[in-house]
Amino acid sequence: MRKSPFSSLLFALLASVSIAASAAEPPKAETAKPVVTQPVQPVQATQPAQPAAPVKVDLNTADAATLERDLLGIGATKAKAIVDYRQAHGPFASVDELLEVKGIGTATLEKNRARLSAN
């Protein structure tokens, strides 16, 4: 009995498909990730959003703890120096007089100018 070239080609094709299918890795099942949602905050359309005004600190009445808490770049040492300066020289006449305190420079003053008053 004589084999046809078609059956040989068909056998070769089916054998290669079978080998490729068995050699391939099984597909990995993807784990479902939980969906995290955040509650929606209603937007009030009647009033436009305004930035909060910075807290005003009076250089003539604030204690060291208040100065340290409410001013940027002012730690315990500089806050104590401000209070000591006020006790030695009297009340501040203006916010710019803060530059006379040792350790306070123009950069610190400018960062805090909107937060300061000298009443």
C-alpha positions, 0 to 999 in steps of 0.5 A: 500500500502506498502512502500519499504525501498528503497524509504525511504532511497532515501527520507532521502538522498534527504532531507539531500542534500537539507538541506545541500545545503541551509545551506551552505554559498554562495561562495564569488566572489573574486574581481579582483586585478589590475595587477601592472607591472613595465617597463623593463629596458634594460641591457647594455651588453657592460659595466659591472656594477661598483659601484659608487666611493665615493666622495673624501672630502679634509680635508684641503679645505672642509667647514663644510657644505660639511663635514656634507653632504659627510661624514658618522656619521658627523653632524654639530657639528663635521663638525664645530670641524674639521674646527675649528681644521684646523684653529687652527693647520693648514692643515691636514698632513694626514687623520689619523690626523683627530683622533686629533679632539675632537669627531672623533674616529677610527670608524668614521675615518674607515667609511670615510677613502675611502671618505677622502683626505688630499692634 
